[in-house]
Amino acid sequence: MTVTLALAGDTMLGRGVADEIAISGPRDLFSGGVREAFAEADLALVNLECCLSARGRKWEAPGKPFHFRAPPIAAEALTGLGVDCVTLANNHALDYGPDALRDSLDILERAGIGRVGAGADADDAWQGIVLEAGGVRVAVVGVTDHPSDFAAGPGRPGVAHADLETGVPGHLLERIGRLRADNDVVLVLPHWGPNMTREPLHYVRRAAKKLLDAGATLIAGTSAHVFHGVAWPVIFDMGDFIDDYAIDDLRRNDLGLLFLITLDRTGPSRIEAVPLRLDYCRTRLAADADHRWIADRFTRACAAFGTRVEARDDRLVIEAPPS
C-alpha cells in the first residue's frame, strides 16, 4: 500500500501574517487549491519559522534583524491544512526566548501537531517522532546548522543544532540508524546553508550523503528561501511556503513548491512538485507565467543533479530511478 506525504518549506505566521490573522482569522491564508493539494496527503509536515506565543522578549544577538512570533491561534492555520508535524529546527524558534518556545511546544501539543528539532532540553530537541499511515511508519528528525546560540542544552530549551559545515555529528548518524532499524522510512528535515543561494553548498551536499549513508530514506531541506533541485531522494531546499518577506526579483522567493511524496514500506517512489505563488501573507497555486518560471527553474535545477522532471498536468513529477 502506498501513502502520500505532503512537505512544505518555510511557514512564517508572524509579523504581517499575524496581522492578517488578526483581521481575517487563521483559516484564510491558503487558497482552495492549496488546501485541496494538502488533502491528497495522508501525512503533512512543514518548517514552522516562528514561535507560537503571546509572551517573551526579542532574542538579543548581534546582527539578528528579524524576530517572528505568531499568536497562539495561528496553530489553527496548521490544523486547517491537516499538518501532522512541524520542524522547529531553524533560526526563529527562539526569537522571543525560552518562554515563547515553551509556549510553542504546549500549543502544538494541544493542537495535536507533532514537532521535532526543538525542545525543553537537548534530549527533547533531538528526539524524533514516528508518524504512521496506511501501515507505513515514518520516523522524522530535525536539525539546523544555525544559529549556534539557539542550541538546546542540559536543562536549557533550544534547537537541535549541529555545525554541519564541519561534519555531521555521530550521535545524529547513530539516531538515524536506530530509527531506520525500527521504521520503514526515515525523513530528515535539515535547516542548512545561508539564505538566497541558488544551489546547495558543497558542505550541504556532503552532509546529505552522510545522512543517506546512515539510513535516511528521504531528506527535505530548508533555509535558502528559494527552492533547489532534487538529487534523489534529497530535496535540497523546499523554499518558502507563506510569509510577508521582501521579494528578490531575480531569485523569486515569492514562487515556491509543495511536495507530494508517494511512498510505501520500501521508501519513496515518486515526488510531485506543486507550483505555488506566495502573495503577501497568502499562498495560492501558481498559474501562467509564474507556473512556467517555476517549471523551468526546477527542471534546470534538477538536471544539474542528473534528475529528470516530467510535466504532468499542472505538476512537476520525478520518478524514483531504477534500483
N, C-alpha and C positions, 0 to 999 in steps of 0.2 A: 504493500500500500504506500502511496506517495502522499506527502503533505506539502503545504506551501508556507514558506516563511517570508514575511514582509520585513524589509530592513530600510530604514531611512536615516539620513545623516543628522546634522546639527539642528536641534529643535530648541530654539530660544524663545521662551514665552514671557520674558521680562520686558522692561523698558517700554517701547512703543507698542509691542504686542500686548503687554499688560494693560496699557491704556485702552486698547481696542476691546480687551476682555471686560474692562470696567464699563464700557459703553454698550457692547452688544452681547456680552456673555462669552463663555469659553467654547461654545459649540458652533460658532460661525466663522472659524478660522480657515476651514478647509472646504473646498468645493465638493459638490456631489460626486464628481468624477474621481476625486482623490479618495473619498470615503468608499466608493464602490471598489476601487482597486485594493484598498486595505481589507475590505470584506471578503476578498478572494482568499485571504490568508488564514491558515489555521493558527499561526503564531505571529506576533508582530513585536518588533524591537526598534528603538530609536536611541540616539545620543542626546540626552537631556542637558543642554548647555546653559543651565541656570539652576539656582536653588528655588525651592518652593517654600515660602515663608513670609510672614509679616514682621519678623524680628531681625535682629543682627545689626552690625555696622560694617561699613565697607572695609575689605581687607586692605591693609596698608602695606604696599610693596613698591619699591622704586620702579618706575616705568610701567605700572599697571594702569592702563587708561580706561578699561571697561569693567563694569560690575553689573551682573544680571541677576535680578531677583523677580520671580513671578509670584502672584498671590496664590494662596492655597487652592482657591477654586480652579486655578489653571490645570490642576490634575484632571479635571473633567474633560479638558481638550484631549488628553491622552486616552482616557477611558472611552470617550466618544469615538475614537478611531479603532478601539479594540486592542490597544497596546498592552502586551503582557509583561514586558520587561524593558527597563531603560539601563543604559550605562551612564554612570556618573563620573567615570574616569576621564576628566577633562580639566581645563583651566578655569572653570567657572563654578565648580561645585562648592567652593569655599569663599565665593565672592563676598558674602556677608557673614563670614566667620562660622565657628563651630555650632553656635546655637541655630543658625539658619540651616546648616547641614543636617543637624539632628531633626529639625522640623521636616526637612525634605524626606528623610528616611521614614518618619512617622506617617507623613501624609501619603506617601507612596504605598506603605503597608496598608493603611486604612482603605485606600482606593483599590487594593487587590493587585497592585502592579509590583512585580519583582524588580530588583535592582542589583547591579554588580558595579565594581570599580570604585566604590567609596563606602565608608562605614564608620562605626563608632570608634574603631581602633584598627591597627594593621591587619589583624586576623580577619576581622569583619570585612575590611575593604578588599582583601584578596580572595575572599570566599566566592566560589562560583555558585551558580544556580542551575537547576535542571528543570527544563520545561518538557512537557510531553503532549503529543497529539498523534492520533492515529496509530498508536503503538510505537512511535518513534521518539526516542529520548534524546533531547538536545541539551547538552551542557554548555553553559555560557560563562565566559570570564571577560573582565575588562581591565585595561591597563593604559596609563598615559605616561608619555615621556617628559611632560612638563605640566605645571611648574614644580620644582623640587620642594618649594616651601609649603606646598599643599599636601605633602606626603603624610599619610597616616603613620602613627607610631604606637608603641605600647601605651594604652590609655589615652591616646590622642586621636580625635576624629580627623579624617582626611581621605585622600585618594590612594589608589593602588599605583604608586609611582615607581618607574624604573627608567634609568638612563639608558635607553635603547641604543644610543649612539655609541656607547662603549661596550654594548653586548646585552643579550637577553639573560636576565638572572636565572641561575639554576633552579631556584625554588619555583619559578613560573613554569619552566620547562617540565619539571617533575609533576607539578599540579596538572598540567595539560595531559601528561602521560597517564596519570591516575584516572582522570576523567574519561579519557579515551577507552581505558580498560573496562569501565563500568557503563558506558553510554554508547549510543550509535553515532552521534555527531558531536563534535566539539567546535563551537563557534567562539572565536576570539575577536573582541571588539577593541582594537587599539586606537588610541588618540595619539598620533605621531606626526612629527615633522612640523615645519613652520606654515604660517598662513600663505595662501595665494600662490602656491607652487603649481606648475602645470603638469608635473610628473613626480613620482616618488623619488626621494633622495636615495643615494646608494645605501645608507645605513638602514633605511626603511625596508628596502628590498632584501638586505641581508637578514634583518630581523624576521621578515616574513618567512624566509627559508628555514630559519631556526625553529619558528613556531610550527611550521608544517612538519619538519623532521621529528618534532616532539610528539606529534599526534593530532594537531589541529586539522580539521577537515574542511573548515571554511573560515576565512578571515575577511572582515569588513571594517575598514579604517575610516577615520575622520581626522579633521584638523585643518585641512587646506582651505575649506570653504568653497572649493570647486571640485567637481568630480574628476577622478583619474581613470586610467584604463584598468582592465581586468587581466591578470595573469592567472589563469585558472589554478586553484579555486580562491584566488586573492582578489578582492575588490579593494584596491589600494586606498581610495577615498570616495566616500559617497556624496560629498558636497553638502550643501545646506538644504534644509527641509522647510523651515519657517523662521523668519527673523525680521528685523527692521533695519538691516545694515545698509550702509552706503554701497552703491553699485560700481564695480570696476567694469568699464565699458569694453575692455579687451578680454578679460578672463570670465566675465559674465557670471558672477556669483548669484545672479537672480534667476539662473536656469539650473535645474537640478534633475535628479533621478530618484525614483522609488524603485527598489529592487525586490522582485518576487522570485524566490528561490524554490525550485522543486527539488525535494529530497526524499530519500527513503532510508532504510536502516543501513544501507551501504554508503550513504553520503549524498551530496548534491549531484543532480544530473542536468539541470538547466537553470540559467539565470535570465529572467526577463526584466529589462530596464524600462520603466515607465517615465517618459519625459515630463518634467514639471516646470511651471512658471511661478516664481515667487514674486507676487506683488507685495506692496508694503503691508506687512503684518498678515498677509493671507497667501494661501497657496492653492493653485488650480492646475489642471492638466495643460501642458504646453500645446500650442497649435501653430500651424502655418510656418512663418519664418523662424519662430522660436524653436519649433519642433525640428525643423531642418538643421538649424545651427547645432542643436544638441546631438542629433543623429550623426552629423559629420564629425563633430568634435569627439564623440565617444568612439565612433568607428576607427578614427585615426589613432586615438589614444590606445585602444585595444590592439590595433595592428602592430604597434611598436613592441608588443609582447608576443606577437605571433598568434593573437586571438582573433578569430573571425566572428563578426557581428552580422546577423541577418535581420533585416527589417520585416516584421510580420504585423500587418495591420498598423496600429499606432505604437507598437512596441519594438524594442531592440533586443534580440534574443541571442544568447550564447549557449551552445550545447556543450556538454562535457566532452573533452577529447577522448578518443578511443583509448582504452586501458592497455 
